[in-house]
Amino acid sequence: MIKICPLGPFELKQVLTLLERYSEGESEYAMLRQMQQLYIPMHRLIRILPLGMQFLPGLFVAVANKKVLGLIGLSKDGQQARRWKIDHLIIDPDSSTYDIGTQLISYVINRYGGEGVQTFLAEVDQHDTISMGLLKSSGFRQCTRSHYFSSRSGLVINPESSIEGIREFRNSDADNLSQLYREMLPPDARVSLDRSANDFKRHFLKIGKERLKGSFFKRWIVADSARDCLTSCVELSSRDYKNFHIKLYTHPAWDIQGEGLLSFAINQTNKMTSQAEFTSDCYECFSQSIRSIETAGFHRDGVSQVLVKDYWIPIQDKGNRLKSPLLLFSGRPSPALN
């Protein structure tokens, strides 16, 4: 009989073995090996906290006869407690892949959905038909695709030109940046992929954590003061001051700014190091940003499918209410009692 439960100390060793067999490069859960004595009690403590306060991923295992058959891991997508993303789904090849995978996915969706999570996300390589089939059989639907880029042979950029209205991001810009991001999304993807202003704010705890790790993060925006809105934004981040990641947001009506904003960010990096390598990623629905990234000399590395499952969506329109309750049972006795 298969039992699904949170990761415990007895399953940890088997989980690490599974991760070593399936992970390519450094695993996001390499901390498990470093925190074997601390992760389990911390994970148990965090599970009693509200979803908005949980800061570790949720890890659950499928066990039968004391053997771990599969692992699923999910974490908050940004700062929103209402949306979580499935980061890892690892199945022992000796088990029934679809059966174990379906049970693990169903378990976390019902567990977290019952606590208020509205949307679940998952990204799968577009050539991984088995994983996509597993997720779709569990109720996930295709939302969009993510494109990944890198600068393998260096970037040829245009000379930096002045960009009217460009300045560093401030927390007071978070609402306008959230609105810019929302307007870039197609209507059918806004419910699942929207980001709140809190997702863009730079909290002092986040800044302090970055400084302790020695990482780098900067964000610049281009504002249209006449319309009191943002037209584009670029983010530049790095963990080692050598490999930099760029995120570009461009409003469809101001797509011409994308190339200039990318050149600006790259030139800022060149002031710090001449050996910088760049990566970037972008949703397929952000077509203006993709064109700017490719024009700047980035090469496409891969494409993944973004799948989404909406567990429940709150009703926004409270104007149309029933004037009388909907009665499914009249309360009359069964004819068999007469």
N, C-alpha and C positions, 0 to 999 in steps of 0.2 A: 504494500500500500504506500502511495506517495504522499508525503507530508510537506507542505510549504510553510516555512517559518523564517523569522529574521535570522540573519547570520549570527551564529554562536561560536564559542571558542572551539568546540569539537569539529566544526565544519571549516574553520579558518584555514587549516593546513591544506585540505583538499581544494579549497577555493583558490589559494595561491598557486597550486599545481595547475589548475585549469587556466588561470590567467597567464602563466608562463607558457602554456602550450598554444594559447590562442592569440595573445596580444602581440602586436607588431611594434617593436621599439619600446619606448617607455610607457608603461601602463598608467592610467590616471589613478589606479588604486595601488600604486607602488607604496603609498603611505601605509597600507596594511602590513607590509613586511616591517616597516620601521616602527609601527605602533601596535604590534601584536598584543602588548600588555595593556594598552590604553583604549584601543578602538572599540572593543566589545562593550566595556562598561559605559563609554561615552555614547555609543550608539543606542544602548538601552535607555540611558537617561534622556537623550534627545527625542526618542520616540514619544515621550509623554508631553513634549512641548507642542504648542500650536504650530501648524505648518509654516506660518510666516516667520517663526523663530528658529526653525531647523536649519542648521548650517552644514550638516554632513549628508552625503547621499544615502538613500535608502537601499539596503542590500538584503536580498531574500534568496533563499536556496530551496530547491526541491530535493528531498532526501527520501531514499527508500533503502531499507536494510542497512542503515548507517552509512550509506554511500551517497555523496552529493552527485546528483544527476544534472543539475543546471543551476545557473545563477542569473539573477536579473538585478540591475542597478538603475536607479532613477534619481534625479535631482531637480531642484527648482530651476525653471528657465528664467534667469534674471532675478528680479526682486519680487516677482509676483507669485504669491502662494497659490493662486488659482490655476497655474500652468506648470506642469512638470514634464521633463523630458527623459525618455528611456535612453540611458547612456550605453548600457551593456546588456547583452543577452547571450549567454554562453551555455551551450548544451553539450553534455558528454556524448561523443559519437556512438558510444555503446548503447545509449538509451534511444527511445523513440522520440526523434527530434520534434515533430509536430505536436505530439501529445504533451510532452514536458513543456515545450515553449508556450503552447496555448494555455496550459494551466498557470504558468508563471505570469503571463501577461494578464490573464483574467483576474488573478489574485491581486496584483498591485493596482489594477484599474478599479476594482470594486473596493479595495481597502482605502485608497487615497480619494477615490470619488466620493465615498461615504463621508469623508472628512472635509469635503468642500472643493476638491480639485475639479475644475470644469473642463480642462483641455489637456490631452496627453500628446506629446510630439515624439517622433522617432525619425532618424536619418539613416538611410540605407544606400549603399553603393548601387548605382542604377543597373549594374550587371549581376547583383546578388538576388536572383529571382526567388530563391528559397526563402530568404528572410522577408522579402516583400510579400510573398504568398502567405507566409505565416502571420504577418501583421494584418494583412487585408482580411484573412479569415477570422481575425479577432476583432474586426469592426473598424480598422483604420482605413482611411481614404487618402488618396494622393492630393496634396495641397499645392505644392510647387516643387521646384528643384533648386539645389544649392550648387553654385559653380565655384571651383577653387582654382586659384591662380598663383603663380610664382614668377620671380625674375631669375631664371636660370643663367642667362648669359649677360646680365646687366641691363640697365634701363637707359634708353635714349630719351631724354626729356627735353622739353622746350625751355628756353631761358625763362627764368622766373619773371613774371610780369605782375604789376600791382593789381590786386583784386579789391574792388571797391566794397567796403563794408565788412571785410574779414577781420576777425578778432578771436581771442581765446574764449572758450566756452565758460559761462558762469552758471551756477545753479539756478539763477533766475530765468535762464533760457530753457530750462527743462520742459516747461509746458509747450513752448513753441517748437522745440525739437521733437517732442512726442507727436505734435500735430503734423510736422513735416514727414515723419516716418509713416504715420497713418495714411497720409495722402499719397504716398508712394505705393501702398499696398492696394491691390484690386479689392473691390467690395467683398467678394466671397472669401477672401483670406484675412480680413480684418478681425473677425471674431477670434480666429485661432492664433494669429501671429502678431497682433497689436502689442505695443509696448507702452507702458505708462510713463509719466514724467519721472517717477521714482526710479525707474530703470536707468535713466540717464544722469541722475544726480550724482555728484561726487561727494560721498560722505567721508567724514574725517577718519573713520575706522578703515575704510577702503584705501584711502590715501596713505595712512600709517602702515598698513599691511604691505603696500607696494614699496614703500621706502625701506622697510625692514628686509624685504627680499632683494632690494637693489634693482627693481624693475623700473620701466619708463612708461608713462602714458601722457599723451597730450591730445586735446581735441580743439579744433578750430571750426568756427561757424561763419557763414556769410549771411548777413541780415539785410532785409529790405525795410528800412525805417519808415518809408512812406506807407507801406501796407502792414507794418508791425508783424512781420513774419520772418521765418528763416527760409532761405532758398537752397542752401546746401551745407554739408558738414563733412569733415574728414577726421578720422581718428587714427592715431599712430601709437603703437604699443610695442614693447620689447621686454624680454626677460634677461637678456644678456648684452644689450646694446650692439648686437651684431645682426641678429635675425629680427626684422621688424614686420609687424602685421598692420595692414592698412584697411580701414573700413570707410566706404564712401557712400554718402547719402545725397542724392540730387533730386530736387523737385522736377517733375516732368516739364514744367513750363520754363525752367532755367537750366536745362541739361547742358548748355554750352559752357557752364562754369566748371563742369566735372574735371576736364583735362587740366585747367589752370590750377584747381585746388589740389589735384594729385601732384603736379609739379612742385607746388608750394611745400607739401608735406615731404616729398623726397629731398628737396633742397635743404629743408630743416634737418633731415637726417644726415646729409652729407657734411653739415657743419660739425657733427659729432664724430663721424667715422667715415672713412673712404672705402671700407670693406663691407658695407651693409648689403644684406640680402633681404628681399621683400616677398611677402605672401599677402594674399587677399582672398576674400570670399564674398559672395553676393547672391541673393535670391534671384532666380530667373525673372521674376516679375519686375525687378529693378533694371530694366533693359538699358536705361540711360547710363547707369553706373557701370554696367558691363561693357558698354561701348567705350567709355572713357578709360577703363582699366586695360582693355585690349589695345587701344590706341597708344597708351603709355608704354607698351612693350611687354606687358605681362603675358605669360604662356598659360594656357588652360591645363591644369593638372588632373582634374577629375570632376565628375558630376555625381551628386547623390540625390535620391528622391526624399522629399520631406513628406512624411505621412502624419496624419493627425486624426485623433479620435475625440470628439466632443462628448464628454460624459453627461453633462447637463448644461443648459444655457438659461440664465434667469430671464424672465419675461420683463421687458423694459416698458411696454405700454400697459399702464394700469387703468387706462380710461374705459375700456370696454369690459365691463364686469357683468356677470350673470345677475339678473334681478332676483332669481330664486335659486336655491341649491339644486345641483344635479343629483337626483336620486337614482341609484342603480338597483336598490332593493326597496320594495314597497313596504316590507314589514308584514305582509299577509302570510298566514300559515299555509303550509303545503297542503294541496288537495288530499294527500294521503292521510292527513290528520282528521279529515272530516268524516 
